[in-house]
Amino acid sequence: MRSAEILFREDENMISKEITITNSTGLHARPAAVFVSTASKFQSDLFIKKDQKKVNAKSILAVLALGITKDTEITLTAEGPDEEDAIAAILALVEANFNE
């Protein structure tokens, strides 16, 4: 689990982390599928917020609909029993550029 200092509490029940997507294709096709697959491994509810739109991070169609491109900043929010582990796993995936 990652250190709590990388996270901020959006409210008393959920944690959030601002992330910049840096891989060349953004969250399209394969990276989005890997992102959703990773998010789906956790019990916590996970959401991605881009601009004013917030979607379920476990839905491939919702993630693709955000049109997240390279250098886009998103906010990842998690709420549930494994929220810190979920945020840490997705952050590691993004930092590894989706293993591309």
C-alpha positions as CSV (number, residue, x, y, z in Angstrom):
1,M,0.0,0.0,0.0
2,R,1.2,3.5,-0.8
3,S,1.8,6.2,1.7
4,A,-1.3,8.2,2.7
5,E,0.4,11.5,1.9
6,I,-0.2,10.9,-1.8
7,L,-3.9,10.9,-1.2
8,F,-6.4,13.5,-0.1
9,R,-9.8,13.0,1.5
10,E,-12.6,14.3,-0.7
11,D,-14.9,13.8,2.2
12,E,-14.7,11.6,5.3
13,N,-15.6,8.4,3.4
14,M,-13.5,8.6,0.3
15,I,-10.0,9.2,-0.9
16,S,-8.8,10.9,-4.1
17,K,-5.6,11.3,-6.1
18,E,-4.9,13.6,-9.0
19,I,-3.1,11.8,-11.8
20,T,-1.7,13.0,-15.1
21,I,-2.0,10.4,-17.9
22,T,1.4,10.4,-19.6
23,N,1.4,7.5,-22.0
24,S,1.3,8.4,-25.7
25,T,-2.2,7.2,-26.4
26,G,-3.9,8.3,-23.2
27,L,-6.8,6.1,-22.0
28,H,-7.8,4.6,-25.3
29,A,-8.3,0.9,-26.3
30,R,-5.7,-1.3,-24.6
31,P,-4.7,1.2,-21.8
32,A,-8.4,1.8,-20.9
33,A,-9.0,-2.0,-20.8
34,V,-6.0,-2.5,-18.5
35,F,-7.1,0.4,-16.3
36,V,-10.7,-1.0,-16.0
37,S,-9.4,-4.5,-15.4
38,T,-7.2,-3.3,-12.6
39,A,-10.0,-1.2,-11.1
40,S,-12.4,-4.2,-11.2
41,K,-10.1,-6.2,-9.0
42,F,-11.1,-4.1,-6.0
43,Q,-14.2,-4.1,-3.9
44,S,-14.2,-0.3,-3.5
45,D,-16.2,2.0,-5.7
46,L,-13.8,3.8,-8.1
47,F,-14.5,6.9,-10.1
48,I,-12.6,9.0,-12.6
49,K,-13.3,12.7,-12.8
50,K,-12.2,14.8,-15.8
51,D,-13.3,18.4,-15.9
52,Q,-16.8,18.3,-14.5
53,K,-17.6,14.7,-15.6
54,K,-17.4,11.8,-13.2
55,V,-17.7,8.2,-14.3
56,N,-17.4,4.7,-13.0
57,A,-13.7,3.6,-13.4
58,K,-14.9,0.0,-13.8
59,S,-16.8,0.7,-17.0
60,I,-14.9,0.5,-20.2
61,L,-17.5,2.5,-22.1
62,A,-17.6,5.2,-19.4
63,V,-13.8,5.5,-19.4
64,L,-13.5,5.7,-23.1
65,A,-16.3,8.3,-23.3
66,L,-14.1,10.7,-21.3
67,G,-11.7,11.0,-24.2
68,I,-8.6,11.1,-21.9
69,T,-5.6,11.9,-24.0
70,K,-1.9,12.3,-23.2
71,D,-1.1,14.8,-20.5
72,T,-4.7,15.0,-19.3
73,E,-5.1,15.4,-15.5
74,I,-7.8,13.3,-13.9
75,T,-8.9,12.7,-10.4
76,L,-9.3,9.1,-9.2
77,T,-11.7,8.6,-6.3
78,A,-12.1,5.5,-4.3
79,E,-14.5,4.6,-1.5
80,G,-14.6,1.2,0.2
81,P,-12.7,-1.3,2.2
82,D,-9.6,-1.5,-0.1
83,E,-9.7,2.1,-1.3
84,E,-6.0,2.9,-0.6
85,D,-4.8,-0.3,-2.3
86,A,-7.0,0.4,-5.3
87,I,-5.6,4.0,-5.7
88,A,-2.1,2.7,-5.2
89,A,-2.5,-0.1,-7.9
90,I,-3.9,2.3,-10.5
91,L,-1.3,4.9,-9.7
92,A,1.4,2.3,-10.2
93,L,-0.2,1.3,-13.5
94,V,-0.3,4.9,-14.7
95,E,3.3,5.5,-13.6
96,A,4.4,2.4,-15.6
97,N,2.6,3.8,-18.7
98,F,0.3,0.8,-18.7
99,N,3.3,-1.5,-19.2
100,E,3.5,-0.4,-22.9
